[in-house]
């Protein structure tokens, strides 16, 4: 529920008494989401909510600072998965690389078309 509330607050135009307060609040929410993604403690559906929030904020961003933070959130969500990486696993590095390239291509296509 806290993530859903943060998404609602972060998506609102107001968010505070002034534009500066609104920007500070939205940046704090984005940074909090990045920390949650790094912790690998989120369920898949919550990760998807954060990703859709980030993509929606990315296409309607007017502030360059907020755009960079949102871009960082999108890239973080691309490179962190639902579980922490296992250093002992014998995963094929080529497969991981190709998966990340495909994610980047999809992201750039969405960004170019302006849809989320």
N, C-alpha and C positions, 0 to 999 in steps of 0.2 A: 504494500500500500504506500509506503514511503516513496518508492521510486515513481509510482504513478502520480503522486502529489507533486513531487519535484518536477516531473515532466509537464504537468499542468502549469505550475508556477513559471518554469523556464520557457514555456510556449506563450505565456501571456505577454501582451504588449506593455502593460503597466508595470507590474512587478515591484514597484517602489514609488516613493514620492517624487523622484526625479529620474531623468534619463540615466544619470550617473549611477544612482542606486540600482536601477534596473539592470544596467550592464554589469555591475559588480555581482549582483545576485545571480544572473545568468552564467557568468564566468565561474562562480563558485559551484553552481550545479554541474556544469560541464566538467570541472576538475574532479568533483566528487564521483561522477560517473566513470571517469578514467580510472580512479583509484579502485572502484568496485570491479571494473573489468580486469585490472591487474591482479586482484585478489583471487580470481577464479572461483568465487563463492556464489555466483548468480545462477539461477535456473535458466534454461534456454529461452523460455518465453520472456523473462526479464531482460536478457541480453538483446532479444529482438526488439523490445520496446525502446531500449536505449539507442539501438542502431537506427530505428525509424525516426526517433526524435532528432538524432544528429543529422540525418539526411534532410529532414524537413527544415531544420535550422540553417543548414548549409546553403540551400537554394534561396532563402529569403533574407540572407545576411547583408546588412548595410555597413556594419562596423568592421574594419579590417582586423582589429584585435580579436573580436568575437569570431570572425571567420577563421582565423588561424587556430584558435582553440577548438572550434567545431571540427575543423579539418583534422586536427590532432586526435580528437575523439573518434572520428570515423576510421582513421588509420589504426588507432589502437584496437578498435573493435575488429578490424580486419585481421590483425596479427595475434590476437588473443582468442583462444577457443573456449569451449565449455569446461575444459579441465586443464590443469597444469601439465606442461610437457613432461614426459618421463625421460630423464637423461639416459636410462638404461635400455630404452626401446631401440630396436634396430629399424628405424623408419628410413625410408628412401628419401634422401635429401632432394632428389629431382622432383618427386611427387609433391613435397611440401612447397618447393619453389613454384611449380606449375599451378598449384592451388592458389598461392598468393598472387601470381600473375593474373589468373582468371578473376579473382576478387577485385584486383585493381582495374582491370579492363571493364568489368561490370560497373564499378563505382564511377569511372570516368565517363562511361556512356550515359549513366543516369545524370551525372553532373552537367554534361553537354546538352542533354535534352531538357534539363530543368525539371525532371519529374522525380518523385521519390517512391 
